[in-house]
Amino acid sequence: METGELLKRVRRIEIKTRGLSQNIFAGQYHSAFKGRGMAFSEVREYQFGDDIRDIDWNVTARFNRPYIKVFEEERELTLMLLIDVSGSLDFGSRGQKKKDMVTEIAATLAFSAMNNNDKIGVIFFSDRIEKFIPPKKGRKHILFIIRELLDFVPASRKTSLATGIQYLTQVMKRRSTVFIFSDFLDPAPFVDPLLVAGKKHDVTAIQVYDSLFSDLPDVGLLRIEDAETGLQQWLDTSSSAIREGQKRWWKENQEKLQNTFRRCNVDLASIRTDEDYVKALIMMFERRI
């Protein structure tokens, strides 16, 4: 993509997603994601009803009367965006590619995090780790992330969710808020690394998919190509058996995904490329509040 066109697209996305983060999601992000926990603030004299487990014995010994530790919620978060950049995300049958919707949703979350004074980092993955952008604060950093989302060319077109999730666990030592973006069409199992990540981090999965997969239209002979392997074949969409078989496969795949995320204590939001993602994000935030 030429530099001028790229900058125009970055600016358009900034205007739209920053407006959403300020006008629609203001406060919801803050309420939905609680921070790493409680951080030490100060000590004060013990009062009746205080939890004796909070007594600071060193200070108590020094002053010969009981003092307790006071804690407050540690609000600053690190937001990590774990983004599938494999070939299947470069598809769209309704005027918008899956990767384009991922870019807008990721940018909206990033600006919401910026408004909360949080750090934002990104991991691009295919069947390997394509790029790691360490967490930082600020608008300039988010604009760099958006440019990468729009213009990044992966070395591989294949997918391994397990690889991306394992790397997240290895590289992020402190508890973070994590969003995994993918169409989740990877047939390889990723339950074990997701269980580990779900215990260490606050993880949400955002599935972006095309309606062609969930509801195959009757358009006669259709040539399809696997975006990750390049394998091509003809599909007779006029056959009701083929359309019903595709619908059955999609339903089974979704049930399997939901069971996986439920088992790993991970939230899941499924968003179709021709749907309004704002509504889906609002519902996701409200489930957490």
ChimeraX commands (.cxc) that place a marker at each C-alpha (Angstrom):
marker #1 position 0.00,0.00,0.00 radius 0.5
marker #1 position 1.36,3.45,-0.92 radius 0.5
marker #1 position 2.32,5.69,1.97 radius 0.5
marker #1 position -0.24,8.40,1.19 radius 0.5
marker #1 position -3.16,5.97,0.96 radius 0.5
marker #1 position -1.98,4.16,4.08 radius 0.5
marker #1 position -1.91,7.39,6.10 radius 0.5
marker #1 position -5.41,8.30,4.86 radius 0.5
marker #1 position -6.74,4.90,5.98 radius 0.5
marker #1 position -5.02,5.22,9.35 radius 0.5
marker #1 position -6.59,8.66,9.82 radius 0.5
marker #1 position -10.07,7.43,8.83 radius 0.5
marker #1 position -9.84,4.54,11.27 radius 0.5
marker #1 position -8.56,6.83,14.03 radius 0.5
marker #1 position -11.48,9.25,13.60 radius 0.5
marker #1 position -14.07,6.46,13.65 radius 0.5
marker #1 position -12.66,4.25,16.40 radius 0.5
marker #1 position -11.46,7.04,18.69 radius 0.5
marker #1 position -14.94,8.57,18.47 radius 0.5
marker #1 position -16.50,5.22,19.41 radius 0.5
marker #1 position -14.13,4.78,22.36 radius 0.5
marker #1 position -14.91,8.27,23.69 radius 0.5
marker #1 position -18.63,8.56,22.94 radius 0.5
marker #1 position -19.99,5.02,23.25 radius 0.5
marker #1 position -17.53,2.97,25.30 radius 0.5
marker #1 position -16.45,5.71,27.72 radius 0.5
marker #1 position -16.63,4.19,31.20 radius 0.5
marker #1 position -17.60,0.71,30.02 radius 0.5
marker #1 position -14.03,-0.38,29.36 radius 0.5
marker #1 position -12.99,0.97,32.77 radius 0.5
marker #1 position -15.80,-0.92,34.50 radius 0.5
marker #1 position -15.40,-4.16,32.55 radius 0.5
marker #1 position -11.67,-4.62,33.12 radius 0.5
marker #1 position -10.68,-4.28,36.73 radius 0.5
marker #1 position -6.91,-4.13,36.83 radius 0.5
marker #1 position -4.34,-6.49,38.27 radius 0.5
marker #1 position -5.73,-6.46,41.79 radius 0.5
marker #1 position -4.90,-4.61,44.99 radius 0.5
marker #1 position -1.75,-2.57,45.44 radius 0.5
marker #1 position -0.24,-1.40,48.74 radius 0.5
marker #1 position -1.07,2.23,49.46 radius 0.5
marker #1 position -0.18,3.16,53.08 radius 0.5
marker #1 position -0.34,2.06,56.72 radius 0.5
marker #1 position -2.68,3.38,59.42 radius 0.5
marker #1 position -3.53,2.50,63.00 radius 0.5
marker #1 position -5.68,-0.58,63.52 radius 0.5
marker #1 position -9.41,0.13,64.03 radius 0.5
marker #1 position -12.06,-2.17,65.40 radius 0.5
marker #1 position -13.36,-4.42,62.63 radius 0.5
marker #1 position -10.19,-4.35,60.52 radius 0.5
marker #1 position -8.95,-7.69,59.17 radius 0.5
marker #1 position -6.09,-8.85,61.41 radius 0.5
marker #1 position -4.49,-10.46,58.35 radius 0.5
marker #1 position -3.66,-6.93,57.13 radius 0.5
marker #1 position -1.59,-6.05,60.22 radius 0.5
marker #1 position 1.89,-4.79,59.38 radius 0.5
marker #1 position 3.92,-6.49,62.11 radius 0.5
marker #1 position 7.10,-4.51,61.45 radius 0.5
marker #1 position 5.39,-1.14,61.91 radius 0.5
marker #1 position 3.37,-2.51,64.84 radius 0.5
marker #1 position 6.58,-3.58,66.61 radius 0.5
marker #1 position 8.19,-0.20,65.97 radius 0.5
marker #1 position 5.33,1.84,67.50 radius 0.5
marker #1 position 4.11,-0.70,70.07 radius 0.5
marker #1 position 0.55,-0.46,68.80 radius 0.5
marker #1 position -1.14,-2.22,65.88 radius 0.5
marker #1 position -0.98,-0.81,62.37 radius 0.5
marker #1 position -2.53,-2.30,59.23 radius 0.5
marker #1 position -1.65,-2.13,55.56 radius 0.5
marker #1 position -4.13,-0.22,53.38 radius 0.5
marker #1 position -4.60,-1.40,49.82 radius 0.5
marker #1 position -6.26,0.20,46.82 radius 0.5
marker #1 position -7.24,-1.17,43.44 radius 0.5
marker #1 position -4.38,-1.08,40.95 radius 0.5
marker #1 position -6.15,0.45,37.97 radius 0.5
marker #1 position -3.42,0.57,35.37 radius 0.5
marker #1 position -3.77,-2.29,32.91 radius 0.5
marker #1 position -1.77,-3.75,30.09 radius 0.5
marker #1 position -3.95,-4.54,27.08 radius 0.5
marker #1 position -2.53,-7.22,24.76 radius 0.5
marker #1 position -4.00,-7.79,21.31 radius 0.5
marker #1 position -3.21,-11.29,20.02 radius 0.5
marker #1 position -4.04,-11.09,16.32 radius 0.5
marker #1 position -4.30,-13.89,13.75 radius 0.5
marker #1 position -2.73,-12.66,10.49 radius 0.5
marker #1 position -3.05,-15.94,8.57 radius 0.5
marker #1 position -4.45,-16.15,5.05 radius 0.5
marker #1 position -8.03,-16.95,6.08 radius 0.5
marker #1 position -8.44,-13.47,7.60 radius 0.5
marker #1 position -7.78,-11.95,4.18 radius 0.5
marker #1 position -11.25,-12.99,2.97 radius 0.5
marker #1 position -14.57,-11.22,2.70 radius 0.5
marker #1 position -17.68,-11.94,0.62 radius 0.5
marker #1 position -19.77,-8.97,1.80 radius 0.5
marker #1 position -17.57,-6.02,0.90 radius 0.5
marker #1 position -15.41,-6.17,4.02 radius 0.5
marker #1 position -12.55,-8.55,4.76 radius 0.5
marker #1 position -12.27,-10.19,8.14 radius 0.5
marker #1 position -8.91,-8.48,8.70 radius 0.5
marker #1 position -10.50,-5.04,8.11 radius 0.5
marker #1 position -13.08,-5.62,10.84 radius 0.5
marker #1 position -10.36,-6.94,13.16 radius 0.5
marker #1 position -8.41,-3.72,12.56 radius 0.5
marker #1 position -11.37,-1.51,13.52 radius 0.5
marker #1 position -12.29,-3.50,16.63 radius 0.5
marker #1 position -8.65,-3.66,17.77 radius 0.5
marker #1 position -8.26,0.10,17.24 radius 0.5
marker #1 position -11.46,0.80,19.21 radius 0.5
marker #1 position -10.21,-1.27,22.14 radius 0.5
marker #1 position -6.77,0.35,21.93 radius 0.5
marker #1 position -8.20,3.88,22.13 radius 0.5
marker #1 position -10.47,2.79,25.00 radius 0.5
marker #1 position -7.35,1.52,26.78 radius 0.5
marker #1 position -5.53,4.78,26.05 radius 0.5
marker #1 position -8.41,6.73,27.63 radius 0.5
marker #1 position -7.90,4.56,30.72 radius 0.5
marker #1 position -4.15,5.36,30.71 radius 0.5
marker #1 position -3.29,1.72,29.95 radius 0.5
marker #1 position -0.43,0.26,27.93 radius 0.5
marker #1 position -1.22,-1.49,24.65 radius 0.5
marker #1 position 0.84,-4.24,23.01 radius 0.5
marker #1 position 0.30,-6.54,20.01 radius 0.5
marker #1 position 1.32,-10.02,18.95 radius 0.5
marker #1 position 0.81,-10.94,15.29 radius 0.5
marker #1 position 0.77,-14.70,14.71 radius 0.5
marker #1 position 0.18,-17.19,11.89 radius 0.5
marker #1 position 1.65,-20.65,12.44 radius 0.5
marker #1 position 4.62,-18.75,13.88 radius 0.5
marker #1 position 5.13,-15.49,15.76 radius 0.5
marker #1 position 5.17,-12.86,13.03 radius 0.5
marker #1 position 5.73,-9.74,15.14 radius 0.5
marker #1 position 5.70,-8.60,18.76 radius 0.5
marker #1 position 5.02,-4.94,19.57 radius 0.5
marker #1 position 5.82,-4.39,23.29 radius 0.5
marker #1 position 3.20,-2.56,25.39 radius 0.5
marker #1 position 3.45,1.23,25.47 radius 0.5
marker #1 position 1.12,4.16,26.12 radius 0.5
marker #1 position -0.07,6.97,23.92 radius 0.5
marker #1 position -1.75,7.96,20.66 radius 0.5
marker #1 position 1.46,7.77,18.61 radius 0.5
marker #1 position 1.91,4.13,19.65 radius 0.5
marker #1 position -1.69,3.27,18.73 radius 0.5
marker #1 position -1.34,4.89,15.29 radius 0.5
marker #1 position 1.76,2.76,14.73 radius 0.5
marker #1 position -0.27,-0.34,15.66 radius 0.5
marker #1 position -3.06,0.65,13.23 radius 0.5
marker #1 position -0.51,1.13,10.42 radius 0.5
marker #1 position 0.87,-2.33,11.12 radius 0.5
marker #1 position -2.63,-3.84,11.18 radius 0.5
marker #1 position -3.36,-2.34,7.76 radius 0.5
marker #1 position -0.05,-2.96,6.03 radius 0.5
marker #1 position 1.58,-5.96,7.71 radius 0.5
marker #1 position 2.46,-8.86,5.36 radius 0.5
marker #1 position 2.97,-12.17,7.23 radius 0.5
marker #1 position 5.68,-14.62,6.30 radius 0.5
marker #1 position 3.22,-17.53,6.50 radius 0.5
marker #1 position -0.45,-17.89,5.53 radius 0.5
marker #1 position -1.11,-20.83,7.87 radius 0.5
marker #1 position -2.52,-20.77,11.42 radius 0.5
marker #1 position -1.54,-22.10,14.81 radius 0.5
marker #1 position -3.56,-20.65,17.66 radius 0.5
marker #1 position -1.55,-22.72,20.13 radius 0.5
marker #1 position 1.69,-21.05,18.97 radius 0.5
marker #1 position 0.31,-17.55,19.47 radius 0.5
marker #1 position -1.20,-18.32,22.89 radius 0.5
marker #1 position 1.95,-20.05,24.15 radius 0.5
marker #1 position 4.09,-17.07,23.15 radius 0.5
marker #1 position 1.71,-14.70,24.96 radius 0.5
marker #1 position 2.14,-16.69,28.17 radius 0.5
marker #1 position 5.92,-16.71,27.80 radius 0.5
marker #1 position 6.42,-13.04,26.99 radius 0.5
marker #1 position 3.82,-11.42,29.32 radius 0.5
marker #1 position 4.97,-12.05,32.89 radius 0.5
marker #1 position 2.42,-9.83,34.63 radius 0.5
marker #1 position -1.35,-10.27,34.46 radius 0.5
marker #1 position -2.81,-8.53,31.40 radius 0.5
marker #1 position -6.13,-8.02,29.67 radius 0.5
marker #1 position -5.92,-10.06,26.46 radius 0.5
marker #1 position -8.07,-10.10,23.33 radius 0.5
marker #1 position -7.52,-12.94,20.85 radius 0.5
marker #1 position -8.69,-12.05,17.33 radius 0.5
marker #1 position -9.23,-14.90,14.87 radius 0.5
marker #1 position -11.85,-16.69,12.79 radius 0.5
marker #1 position -10.91,-19.77,14.88 radius 0.5
marker #1 position -10.94,-22.10,11.89 radius 0.5
marker #1 position -7.66,-23.73,12.99 radius 0.5
marker #1 position -8.43,-27.45,13.36 radius 0.5
marker #1 position -5.42,-28.06,15.63 radius 0.5
marker #1 position -6.19,-28.19,19.38 radius 0.5
marker #1 position -5.29,-25.18,21.51 radius 0.5
marker #1 position -7.08,-26.04,24.77 radius 0.5
marker #1 position -3.98,-26.68,26.88 radius 0.5
marker #1 position -2.18,-23.37,26.16 radius 0.5
marker #1 position -5.49,-21.50,26.51 radius 0.5
marker #1 position -6.09,-23.06,29.94 radius 0.5
marker #1 position -2.67,-21.78,31.05 radius 0.5
marker #1 position -3.25,-18.31,29.56 radius 0.5
marker #1 position -6.73,-18.11,31.09 radius 0.5
marker #1 position -5.35,-18.70,34.58 radius 0.5
marker #1 position -2.62,-16.09,34.18 radius 0.5
marker #1 position -4.48,-13.40,32.21 radius 0.5
marker #1 position -7.98,-11.98,31.71 radius 0.5
marker #1 position -8.68,-13.41,28.24 radius 0.5
marker #1 position -11.48,-12.62,25.77 radius 0.5
marker #1 position -11.81,-14.23,22.33 radius 0.5
marker #1 position -13.25,-12.24,19.45 radius 0.5
marker #1 position -14.27,-14.38,16.50 radius 0.5
marker #1 position -14.70,-12.51,13.21 radius 0.5
marker #1 position -16.33,-14.62,10.52 radius 0.5
marker #1 position -17.94,-14.37,7.09 radius 0.5
marker #1 position -21.57,-15.31,6.48 radius 0.5
marker #1 position -20.47,-17.52,3.58 radius 0.5
marker #1 position -19.24,-20.02,6.16 radius 0.5
marker #1 position -22.37,-20.00,8.31 radius 0.5
marker #1 position -25.00,-19.78,5.57 radius 0.5
marker #1 position -23.87,-20.94,2.11 radius 0.5
marker #1 position -26.01,-19.26,-0.61 radius 0.5
marker #1 position -27.42,-21.02,-3.66 radius 0.5
marker #1 position -25.32,-19.49,-6.47 radius 0.5
marker #1 position -24.67,-22.60,-8.55 radius 0.5
marker #1 position -21.13,-23.78,-9.16 radius 0.5
marker #1 position -18.69,-21.90,-6.95 radius 0.5
marker #1 position -14.92,-22.18,-7.12 radius 0.5
marker #1 position -13.42,-21.94,-3.65 radius 0.5
marker #1 position -9.80,-21.69,-2.54 radius 0.5
marker #1 position -8.27,-22.47,0.81 radius 0.5
marker #1 position -6.53,-19.19,1.67 radius 0.5
marker #1 position -3.91,-20.96,3.78 radius 0.5
marker #1 position -3.00,-23.90,1.52 radius 0.5
marker #1 position -3.99,-22.59,-1.93 radius 0.5
marker #1 position -6.05,-25.74,-2.59 radius 0.5
marker #1 position -8.90,-25.03,-5.04 radius 0.5
marker #1 position -12.10,-26.96,-5.69 radius 0.5
marker #1 position -15.56,-26.52,-7.21 radius 0.5
marker #1 position -18.62,-26.54,-4.98 radius 0.5
marker #1 position -22.18,-27.08,-6.26 radius 0.5
marker #1 position -24.09,-24.68,-4.03 radius 0.5
marker #1 position -27.37,-25.54,-5.80 radius 0.5
marker #1 position -27.27,-28.85,-3.90 radius 0.5
marker #1 position -29.36,-28.61,-0.73 radius 0.5
marker #1 position -27.33,-31.48,0.75 radius 0.5
marker #1 position -24.11,-29.47,0.37 radius 0.5
marker #1 position -25.69,-26.32,1.84 radius 0.5
marker #1 position -27.13,-28.26,4.78 radius 0.5
marker #1 position -23.82,-30.06,5.28 radius 0.5
marker #1 position -21.98,-26.72,5.45 radius 0.5
marker #1 position -24.54,-25.35,7.91 radius 0.5
marker #1 position -24.23,-28.47,10.07 radius 0.5
marker #1 position -20.41,-28.23,10.03 radius 0.5
marker #1 position -20.55,-24.59,11.08 radius 0.5
marker #1 position -22.94,-25.31,13.94 radius 0.5
marker #1 position -20.77,-28.16,15.22 radius 0.5
marker #1 position -17.64,-25.99,14.94 radius 0.5
marker #1 position -19.29,-23.19,16.94 radius 0.5
marker #1 position -20.49,-25.55,19.66 radius 0.5
marker #1 position -16.99,-26.99,19.94 radius 0.5
marker #1 position -15.52,-23.49,20.22 radius 0.5
marker #1 position -18.02,-22.41,22.86 radius 0.5
marker #1 position -17.32,-25.51,24.93 radius 0.5
marker #1 position -13.57,-24.90,24.65 radius 0.5
marker #1 position -13.81,-21.29,25.81 radius 0.5
marker #1 position -16.27,-22.16,28.57 radius 0.5
marker #1 position -13.89,-24.83,29.85 radius 0.5
marker #1 position -11.00,-22.32,29.81 radius 0.5
marker #1 position -13.08,-19.56,31.47 radius 0.5
marker #1 position -12.65,-17.31,28.44 radius 0.5
marker #1 position -15.34,-14.94,27.13 radius 0.5
marker #1 position -16.29,-15.31,23.45 radius 0.5
marker #1 position -17.83,-12.71,21.14 radius 0.5
marker #1 position -18.69,-13.87,17.59 radius 0.5
marker #1 position -19.10,-11.06,15.04 radius 0.5
marker #1 position -20.04,-11.44,11.37 radius 0.5
marker #1 position -18.33,-9.13,8.88 radius 0.5
marker #1 position -21.66,-7.67,7.70 radius 0.5
marker #1 position -22.86,-6.99,11.27 radius 0.5
marker #1 position -22.42,-3.92,13.48 radius 0.5
marker #1 position -19.51,-4.74,15.78 radius 0.5
marker #1 position -20.41,-1.84,18.09 radius 0.5
marker #1 position -23.50,-3.67,19.32 radius 0.5
marker #1 position -21.47,-6.86,19.89 radius 0.5
marker #1 position -18.81,-4.98,21.89 radius 0.5
marker #1 position -21.44,-3.26,24.04 radius 0.5
marker #1 position -23.01,-6.64,24.85 radius 0.5
marker #1 position -19.55,-8.05,25.64 radius 0.5
marker #1 position -18.80,-5.18,28.04 radius 0.5
marker #1 position -22.21,-5.45,29.71 radius 0.5
marker #1 position -21.69,-9.17,30.39 radius 0.5
marker #1 position -18.58,-8.30,32.35 radius 0.5
marker #1 position -19.91,-5.39,34.39 radius 0.5
marker link #1:1,2 radius 0.2
marker link #1:2,3 radius 0.2
marker link #1:3,4 radius 0.2
marker link #1:4,5 radius 0.2
marker link #1:5,6 radius 0.2
marker link #1:6,7 radius 0.2
marker link #1:7,8 radius 0.2
marker link #1:8,9 radius 0.2
marker link #1:9,10 radius 0.2
marker link #1:10,11 radius 0.2
marker link #1:11,12 radius 0.2
marker link #1:12,13 radius 0.2
marker link #1:13,14 radius 0.2
marker link #1:14,15 radius 0.2
marker link #1:15,16 radius 0.2
marker link #1:16,17 radius 0.2
marker link #1:17,18 radius 0.2
marker link #1:18,19 radius 0.2
marker link #1:19,20 radius 0.2
marker link #1:20,21 radius 0.2
marker link #1:21,22 radius 0.2
marker link #1:22,23 radius 0.2
marker link #1:23,24 radius 0.2
marker link #1:24,25 radius 0.2
marker link #1:25,26 radius 0.2
marker link #1:26,27 radius 0.2
marker link #1:27,28 radius 0.2
marker link #1:28,29 radius 0.2
marker link #1:29,30 radius 0.2
marker link #1:30,31 radius 0.2
marker link #1:31,32 radius 0.2
marker link #1:32,33 radius 0.2
marker link #1:33,34 radius 0.2
marker link #1:34,35 radius 0.2
marker link #1:35,36 radius 0.2
marker link #1:36,37 radius 0.2
marker link #1:37,38 radius 0.2
marker link #1:38,39 radius 0.2
marker link #1:39,40 radius 0.2
marker link #1:40,41 radius 0.2
marker link #1:41,42 radius 0.2
marker link #1:42,43 radius 0.2
marker link #1:43,44 radius 0.2
marker link #1:44,45 radius 0.2
marker link #1:45,46 radius 0.2
marker link #1:46,47 radius 0.2
marker link #1:47,48 radius 0.2
marker link #1:48,49 radius 0.2
marker link #1:49,50 radius 0.2
marker link #1:50,51 radius 0.2
marker link #1:51,52 radius 0.2
marker link #1:52,53 radius 0.2
marker link #1:53,54 radius 0.2
marker link #1:54,55 radius 0.2
marker link #1:55,56 radius 0.2
marker link #1:56,57 radius 0.2
marker link #1:57,58 radius 0.2
marker link #1:58,59 radius 0.2
marker link #1:59,60 radius 0.2
marker link #1:60,61 radius 0.2
marker link #1:61,62 radius 0.2
marker link #1:62,63 radius 0.2
marker link #1:63,64 radius 0.2
marker link #1:64,65 radius 0.2
marker link #1:65,66 radius 0.2
marker link #1:66,67 radius 0.2
marker link #1:67,68 radius 0.2
marker link #1:68,69 radius 0.2
marker link #1:69,70 radius 0.2
marker link #1:70,71 radius 0.2
marker link #1:71,72 radius 0.2
marker link #1:72,73 radius 0.2
marker link #1:73,74 radius 0.2
marker link #1:74,75 radius 0.2
marker link #1:75,76 radius 0.2
marker link #1:76,77 radius 0.2
marker link #1:77,78 radius 0.2
marker link #1:78,79 radius 0.2
marker link #1:79,80 radius 0.2
marker link #1:80,81 radius 0.2
marker link #1:81,82 radius 0.2
marker link #1:82,83 radius 0.2
marker link #1:83,84 radius 0.2
marker link #1:84,85 radius 0.2
marker link #1:85,86 radius 0.2
marker link #1:86,87 radius 0.2
marker link #1:87,88 radius 0.2
marker link #1:88,89 radius 0.2
marker link #1:89,90 radius 0.2
marker link #1:90,91 radius 0.2
marker link #1:91,92 radius 0.2
marker link #1:92,93 radius 0.2
marker link #1:93,94 radius 0.2
marker link #1:94,95 radius 0.2
marker link #1:95,96 radius 0.2
marker link #1:96,97 radius 0.2
marker link #1:97,98 radius 0.2
marker link #1:98,99 radius 0.2
marker link #1:99,100 radius 0.2
marker link #1:100,101 radius 0.2
marker link #1:101,102 radius 0.2
marker link #1:102,103 radius 0.2
marker link #1:103,104 radius 0.2
marker link #1:104,105 radius 0.2
marker link #1:105,106 radius 0.2
marker link #1:106,107 radius 0.2
marker link #1:107,108 radius 0.2
marker link #1:108,109 radius 0.2
marker link #1:109,110 radius 0.2
marker link #1:110,111 radius 0.2
marker link #1:111,112 radius 0.2
marker link #1:112,113 radius 0.2
marker link #1:113,114 radius 0.2
marker link #1:114,115 radius 0.2
marker link #1:115,116 radius 0.2
marker link #1:116,117 radius 0.2
marker link #1:117,118 radius 0.2
marker link #1:118,119 radius 0.2
marker link #1:119,120 radius 0.2
marker link #1:120,121 radius 0.2
marker link #1:121,122 radius 0.2
marker link #1:122,123 radius 0.2
marker link #1:123,124 radius 0.2
marker link #1:124,125 radius 0.2
marker link #1:125,126 radius 0.2
marker link #1:126,127 radius 0.2
marker link #1:127,128 radius 0.2
marker link #1:128,129 radius 0.2
marker link #1:129,130 radius 0.2
marker link #1:130,131 radius 0.2
marker link #1:131,132 radius 0.2
marker link #1:132,133 radius 0.2
marker link #1:133,134 radius 0.2
marker link #1:134,135 radius 0.2
marker link #1:135,136 radius 0.2
marker link #1:136,137 radius 0.2
marker link #1:137,138 radius 0.2
marker link #1:138,139 radius 0.2
marker link #1:139,140 radius 0.2
marker link #1:140,141 radius 0.2
marker link #1:141,142 radius 0.2
marker link #1:142,143 radius 0.2
marker link #1:143,144 radius 0.2
marker link #1:144,145 radius 0.2
marker link #1:145,146 radius 0.2
marker link #1:146,147 radius 0.2
marker link #1:147,148 radius 0.2
marker link #1:148,149 radius 0.2
marker link #1:149,150 radius 0.2
marker link #1:150,151 radius 0.2
marker link #1:151,152 radius 0.2
marker link #1:152,153 radius 0.2
marker link #1:153,154 radius 0.2
marker link #1:154,155 radius 0.2
marker link #1:155,156 radius 0.2
marker link #1:156,157 radius 0.2
marker link #1:157,158 radius 0.2
marker link #1:158,159 radius 0.2
marker link #1:159,160 radius 0.2
marker link #1:160,161 radius 0.2
marker link #1:161,162 radius 0.2
marker link #1:162,163 radius 0.2
marker link #1:163,164 radius 0.2
marker link #1:164,165 radius 0.2
marker link #1:165,166 radius 0.2
marker link #1:166,167 radius 0.2
marker link #1:167,168 radius 0.2
marker link #1:168,169 radius 0.2
marker link #1:169,170 radius 0.2
marker link #1:170,171 radius 0.2
marker link #1:171,172 radius 0.2
marker link #1:172,173 radius 0.2
marker link #1:173,174 radius 0.2
marker link #1:174,175 radius 0.2
marker link #1:175,176 radius 0.2
marker link #1:176,177 radius 0.2
marker link #1:177,178 radius 0.2
marker link #1:178,179 radius 0.2
marker link #1:179,180 radius 0.2
marker link #1:180,181 radius 0.2
marker link #1:181,182 radius 0.2
marker link #1:182,183 radius 0.2
marker link #1:183,184 radius 0.2
marker link #1:184,185 radius 0.2
marker link #1:185,186 radius 0.2
marker link #1:186,187 radius 0.2
marker link #1:187,188 radius 0.2
marker link #1:188,189 radius 0.2
marker link #1:189,190 radius 0.2
marker link #1:190,191 radius 0.2
marker link #1:191,192 radius 0.2
marker link #1:192,193 radius 0.2
marker link #1:193,194 radius 0.2
marker link #1:194,195 radius 0.2
marker link #1:195,196 radius 0.2
marker link #1:196,197 radius 0.2
marker link #1:197,198 radius 0.2
marker link #1:198,199 radius 0.2
marker link #1:199,200 radius 0.2
marker link #1:200,201 radius 0.2
marker link #1:201,202 radius 0.2
marker link #1:202,203 radius 0.2
marker link #1:203,204 radius 0.2
marker link #1:204,205 radius 0.2
marker link #1:205,206 radius 0.2
marker link #1:206,207 radius 0.2
marker link #1:207,208 radius 0.2
marker link #1:208,209 radius 0.2
marker link #1:209,210 radius 0.2
marker link #1:210,211 radius 0.2
marker link #1:211,212 radius 0.2
marker link #1:212,213 radius 0.2
marker link #1:213,214 radius 0.2
marker link #1:214,215 radius 0.2
marker link #1:215,216 radius 0.2
marker link #1:216,217 radius 0.2
marker link #1:217,218 radius 0.2
marker link #1:218,219 radius 0.2
marker link #1:219,220 radius 0.2
marker link #1:220,221 radius 0.2
marker link #1:221,222 radius 0.2
marker link #1:222,223 radius 0.2
marker link #1:223,224 radius 0.2
marker link #1:224,225 radius 0.2
marker link #1:225,226 radius 0.2
marker link #1:226,227 radius 0.2
marker link #1:227,228 radius 0.2
marker link #1:228,229 radius 0.2
marker link #1:229,230 radius 0.2
marker link #1:230,231 radius 0.2
marker link #1:231,232 radius 0.2
marker link #1:232,233 radius 0.2
marker link #1:233,234 radius 0.2
marker link #1:234,235 radius 0.2
marker link #1:235,236 radius 0.2
marker link #1:236,237 radius 0.2
marker link #1:237,238 radius 0.2
marker link #1:238,239 radius 0.2
marker link #1:239,240 radius 0.2
marker link #1:240,241 radius 0.2
marker link #1:241,242 radius 0.2
marker link #1:242,243 radius 0.2
marker link #1:243,244 radius 0.2
marker link #1:244,245 radius 0.2
marker link #1:245,246 radius 0.2
marker link #1:246,247 radius 0.2
marker link #1:247,248 radius 0.2
marker link #1:248,249 radius 0.2
marker link #1:249,250 radius 0.2
marker link #1:250,251 radius 0.2
marker link #1:251,252 radius 0.2
marker link #1:252,253 radius 0.2
marker link #1:253,254 radius 0.2
marker link #1:254,255 radius 0.2
marker link #1:255,256 radius 0.2
marker link #1:256,257 radius 0.2
marker link #1:257,258 radius 0.2
marker link #1:258,259 radius 0.2
marker link #1:259,260 radius 0.2
marker link #1:260,261 radius 0.2
marker link #1:261,262 radius 0.2
marker link #1:262,263 radius 0.2
marker link #1:263,264 radius 0.2
marker link #1:264,265 radius 0.2
marker link #1:265,266 radius 0.2
marker link #1:266,267 radius 0.2
marker link #1:267,268 radius 0.2
marker link #1:268,269 radius 0.2
marker link #1:269,270 radius 0.2
marker link #1:270,271 radius 0.2
marker link #1:271,272 radius 0.2
marker link #1:272,273 radius 0.2
marker link #1:273,274 radius 0.2
marker link #1:274,275 radius 0.2
marker link #1:275,276 radius 0.2
marker link #1:276,277 radius 0.2
marker link #1:277,278 radius 0.2
marker link #1:278,279 radius 0.2
marker link #1:279,280 radius 0.2
marker link #1:280,281 radius 0.2
marker link #1:281,282 radius 0.2
marker link #1:282,283 radius 0.2
marker link #1:283,284 radius 0.2
marker link #1:284,285 radius 0.2
marker link #1:285,286 radius 0.2
marker link #1:286,287 radius 0.2
marker link #1:287,288 radius 0.2
marker link #1:288,289 radius 0.2
view
